[in-house]
Amino acid sequence: MAKRKTIFLCSECGADHSKWQGQCSDCGNWNTVNETFLTEPAATASARPGYSGYAGQQPAQVQKLSEIEPEQLPRISSTIGEFDRVLGGGLVPGSAILIGGHPGAGKSTLLLQVMCHLSQTMPALYVTGEESLHQVAMRAERLGLKGENLQMLAETSVEAIVQHAEQQKPSVLVIDSIQVVHRSEIQSAPGSVSQVRESAAYLTRYAKQSNTILILVGHVTKEGSLAGPKVLEHMIDCSVMLESSDDSRFRMLRAQKNRFGAVNELGVFAMLDSGLKEVKNPSSIFLNRQQEVTPGSLVMAAWEGSRPLLVEIQALVAESNFGNPRRIAVGLDQNRLAMLLAVLQRHGGIILGDQDIFTNVVGGVKISETSADLALVLAMISSFRNQNLSENLIVFGEIGLSGEIRPVPSGQERLREAAKHGFTRAIVPEANLPQKPIKGIEAIGVTRINDALELIQ
């Protein structure tokens, strides 16, 4: 006989409470604790479907770290280089990967391309719960994909999906999406905290036991974070986010968690009629060099994952007609913009308190690292003075609160990337000056913000 259990779960963070309460004690949100019924089988956990791999295992033995021989993880190429880069070199058998993104970002398109290519050399199963098989077939035809070897399944029951997977024995399994599948033992609706958590745990156990590559598609909230409980991100091995903007045809795939590679790795794709096409040289697409040089425009060298990325920063400084000047930052941290204005006034002697300031990173790129500080300040001064900067100039460096220019990581790699794209002059922190000159580019080191301002006069 099955036993019914009542629990109270927070719909925001997934915290479990013994009784109902108005505010979640873990995340602090109000009116998010809901009553949930679980139907627990009378049999022991080891007798449940999906636990077979653990029930018969011998007890684990304690070992010294020095006695454990590290094994090289096998990698399977997804046939898309930028996707492999974000994953750390390729797909790892037995791993669970979560791909999130806004509706229309291209998650299903990217995975359909990957699965059609992989199905040519290995068994692959694509499970769709949001679309019909005819819709997926129409998309594949529109993209010109060869899917004669790709196995398709339209199902939302997790138990049925695992049953089909045990029969087909795929090397790669895609679930699109985790928010629409459900377990029959749980009475709550698909997409709820308990359903998402238990469904992901069930599928992940199957992937680990069968050494199957599991790829889950996840929805995002209106704030841009992955929907569902936080425990979902802890269960999986790799979490990547496909970012897009409404006015851009480019998509950026960014790793947020990766047990088999570096985090914050970035892959760039272009959305075309034939699907997502990888961009192997992102700097070339974000550097739309204008023939006429205008004030307030400057190129900086950012660092994304394991490679440099050249992007253009624009600033517009205009006299404000209101008592409260506006400060708008697109693609940059607005709080850091306010801090840089204070440093510029205190240590640079330039007051912009009565000016409207608008800053933007061209191409919809979001820059979160501090190496953009110096480029942003010089772009604002260029716009304020209505003074053109050299089109062959590149800038990077962090600015401290006392007006000092601090070094940033991988300075020489940034300079080499700039030289490769034709830049001949660079203003960088003095600590980032290369020991040996880099052919084609002259690097000028600065230690204070005043030193950088004098170079552009």
N, C-alpha and C positions, 0 to 999 in steps of 0.2 A: 504494500500500500504506500502511496505517496504521502509525504508529510508537507503541510503548507506552513510557510514561515512568513511573518510580517516584519518588514524592515522599513526604515525611513532613510531615504537617500536624498542628497542635495543634487539638484539638477545642474548646478554650475560646476562644482568641483568633484562630485561623486562621493563625498564623505558619508559614512554610515553612522546613523544615530539610533539610540535605543528607543527614543520616543519622539513624538512630533514637537517641534519648536519653531517659533516664528523666524528666528535668525540662525543661519548656519554658523556654528562655533569655529569652523575651520576657515572658511573664506569670507565670512562677515556679511554675505548677501541676505536680504530679507525675502521671505515668502518663497523660498526655493526648496524647502524640505518637504518631500511628498511621500505618501505611504505607498509601498511596493510589496507585492506578494510574490514569494518564491515558492515553487513546487519542488521540493527536494526528494529524490527517490529514496526509498527505504534502504536500498542497497548501499554498500560502502562506496566511497569515492573511487576506489580502485576498480570497481565493477562498471563504472560509467563508460559509455562509448567515448573514445578519444583519450582515455587514460591508459590504454593497453601498453603503451611504450614505457610507462613509469611503474606499472604494477609489478612487472616481473623483474625489475632491475635489482641488482645486488646493492646492499648498503654502500654508500660512498666511503672511500678510504682517505685518511688524512695524508697529505704529501707535502714535502718541503718544496718551496718555490724553485730552489736551485736544481731539484731533481726532475722537474717538469721540462720536457723538451718542447720548445715552441714549434708549431707546425705552420707551414706556409699555407694560407687560406687559398683554396682554388677559386679562380675568378672565371666567370662566364660573361663574355662581351654581349651587351645588349644590341650591338651593331650600330649604336648611335654614340659617337665619341663624347659629346657634351654630357649625355646622361651617365656614361661610365665615369667621367671625371667627377661628377657630383657624388656618385656612389663610392668613390674611392678606388676606382679601377675596374669595376664591373660588378655583376651580381654574384652573391655568395650563396651556395646551396644551403638550405636550412634556415635562411634569414627571413625576417619579416620586415617589409618596407611599407611605410605609410606616405602617400602622396596627397597633399592637400592643395587647395586653391579655390578661388572664387568661381562661381558658375560662368562658363564660357572661357575660362583660362586656357583650356586645351588638355586637361588631364586625360580624358577618355581618348582623345585623338592621339596623344603621345603614346599611351599604353597600347592602343590598337596597332600603331605602327611597330612598336617593339615586339608585340606578340606575333604579328604576321611574319616578321623577319625571323624570330626565334623558332617558330613552328616549322621552318624549313629544315632545321637540324635536330630538333628535340620535341618531345610531346609537350603541348601547351594547352591550357584550358582557361578560357575567358568566361567568367560568370557575370552576367549583367542583371541587376535587380531594378534598375531605373528605366531602362529602355527595352523595347522588344527586340527580338532577333532580327526582324526585318529592318528596323532602324539602324542597327549596327551594320547590317549587310549593305545598306544604302550608303552609309558613311565610308565603308571600305571601298565600295565601287567608285565613289566620288574622289577618293584619295588615290585611286589606282593601285591598291594593295592586293597582293596575292595571298588569299586566305584559304586555299584549298586544303591545307593541313591543320588549320587552327580549329580546335574543338570549341564549340559555343554552348552555353547553358544559360537559360533564363530561369532563375530560381532565387528565392529569398529565405528559404529555410536552411539554417546552418547545418543541421543534421543531414539533410538531403544533399547539400553541396559536398560535405565530407564523404558521404556514401558514393556519390558519383566520382569524386576524386580518387577514392580507393580502387574503383574499378578501372578508371582511365590511367591512373598513375602518372600524372603530368609532372614534368620537371619544373614548370613555372605555372603558378596559379594566380589569377587576378580576380579580385572581388570588387565590383563596382556597383554600389559603394557599401561601406561598413555601416552607414546610417540606415540602410533599408533592409538589411538582413536581420533575422531574429532567431531566437531559440524557443522551442515549444515549451520548455520547462518554466519559462519566465512569463508571467502574465501581463507585464507592462507592454506598451506599444513600441514598435520598432523606432529606433532613434533615441529612446530614453537612455538614461545613464546606465541602468542595469543591463539593458539589452546590448548596448554598444560594448560595455566592459566584458560581459560574459561571452558574447559572440567573438570578439577579438581574441579572448583567452582561449576559446575552443579551437579557433582556426590556427592560432599560433602554436598550440600544442601539437596539432596535426602536422604543421610544417616542420617542427623540430624533430618529431618522431620519424617522418617519412623523408627527411632531407629535401623538402620541396621549397622552392623559392616562392614566397608568398608576398604579393603586392596588394595592399589595401588602398582604396580611394576614400578620402575623407572630405567632408564638407567643412566650411569655415563659417564662423560667426560674422556678424556685421562689423565687429571690431577687427577682423582679419586673422583671428586665432582659430586653431582647429576646434571644431565642435566636438562635444562629448567630454567625458571625464578626463582629468589629467593623467589618470592611471593608464589610459590608452597609449600615451606617448612613452610611458615607462615600459610597457610590454614589448614594444617593437624594437628592432635593432637599428633602424634608420628612418628618420623623419625628414622629408623634403617638402618644400613649398614652391608651387608654381605661381609666380607673381606676374601680374599684367596690369596695364592701365587702359582706360577706355579709349584713349587717343593714340595708342601705339600698337604697331603690329609685331613688336618684339615681346618675347616672353623670357623671364628669368627664373631658372630653377635653382633654388638655394637650399643647401643642406643645413638643417638645424640640429640634428643629432645623427651621429654615425659611429657605431661601434667598430666599423671596419675601415675607417678612413678619417680624413680631416673634416671638421665642421666649418660652416660658413663658406664652403666651396660654391662656386657660382658657374652655372651653365647658361648660355644664351642661345635662344632659338628665334627664328623668324616665322611668323604665321603666314603661310602661303596657301594658294588654292589646293596644292598637293599635300597639305599638312604642315607639321612643324619641321623646319629645316634648321640644322645646327649651324651656328655662326662660330667658325673656328678662330677668327680674329676679331673679337668684340670691339677693340679700340678703333678699328676702321669704320664701324658703323656709328659710333657715338661721336666721332670727330667729323662733324659736318663743317669743314673749314670754309668760311665765307670768303669770297673774293675781296670784299671790302671790309677792312678792319674797323670795328666799332668799339667805343669805350664801354667798359664794364664787362668785357668778355675775356676769359682766361682759361687755359687748359691746365689741368692738374693730373697727377699720376696717383690713382688710388690703388689699393691692394685688396683683391677679392680672392679669398681662398688661397691658392698657390700660384697666382699669376698677377701681374700688374694690369691695370685697366685705365686707359687715358680717357678722361671725360672733360667736357667743357662746362665751366661754371659761369653763369651770367648774373650780374647785379645791376639793379636800377635804383639810383638814389635821386629823389626829387623832393623839392620843398613842399612841406605839408601845409594844406589849407585848413587843417583842423587842429584842435588843441591837443589831441592824442595821436601822435604819428603812428602809422601802421608799420608792422614788422611781419612780413610774409616770407616763409622759407618753404620751398617746394623741393623735396629730395634731400633736405638738410635738417639738422636738429635746430628747432627754433629757440630753445633755451641756450644752446651754444652760440647762436647768433647774437643774442642779447649780451652774453658774457664777452664776446669779442668786441662789441661796440663799447662796452665799459673799459676794456683794456686799451682800445684804440684812443679813447678820450683821455685816460689817465696817463698812459706811457707814450702815446704817439702825438698828443697835443691836437688831435682833430676831433671836433665836436659835431656829431651827427644827430643830436637829440631832437632837432626840429625838422628832420628829414623823414619822408616816407622811404622805406627800404624794402625792395622786393628781390629775392634771390631764387635762382632756379638751377637745377642740374639738367642739362639737355639730354633728351632721350628717355626720360622717365626713370633714370637710375636713382637709387636711394643710397646716399653716402652716409655711413654711420661712424666711420673712423675719424680720428682727430687730425689726420694728415691734410685735411681740406682747409684747416684754419688759415694758413698763410695765403693760400690762393683766394679764399673768400674775402679776406681783408683787402688784398691788393685789387681785386675786382671792384669792391665797393669804392675804394679811393679813386680808381680809374673813372668810374661813373660820376663820382662827386666832382672831380676836377675836369670832367669831359675830356679826358686824355686817353689817347689810344695806346695800347700796349702792343709790343711786338708779336706778330703772329707766330714767330719761331721760339717764343718763350714758354717754358713750362715751370710750374711752381708746386712745391709740396713742403709741408712742415707743420708741426704742432706749436701753438702759442700758449704759453703759461700765463698765469694771472699777474706775474710781475713783469710781463713784457718780453720774456726770454723766448727764443726759438728752440724748441726741443727736437731731438732727432726722432725719426720714425723707423719702423722695421723695413728691411729689404730695400734700402735706399739705392744701392748700385743696380739692382734689377729694374727699378723704376726708371733710372737714367738710361739704361740700355734699351728699354722699351721706347723711351722718348726719342733716342737717337735713331732707332729703327724706323720711326715715323717722320723723320726729317726735322726734328727740333734741334736747334743749334745752341741754345742758351737756357740755363736752368738756374733758378734761385732756390737753394735748399739749405737746411740746417748745416752749420759748419761741421758737426759731428757726422753727417752723412756724405761728406766729400769723399770720393773714391781715392784709394791710395795710388792707383795708377790712372792717368787720364783715359777717359773713354772716347774713342775715336768718333769725331763728328759732333761732339757737344761740349760746350764750356760750362762747367758747374761753378757757381759763385756761392760761397758759404756765408751765412749771416748768423749772428748770435742774438741780436735784439731786434725788436720790431722797427725801431728807428732806422737800423741799417737797411732793412728791406724797403722802407719808404723812400730812402735816398736813392736807391737803385732805379726807381721808376720815375724820378723827377725829370 
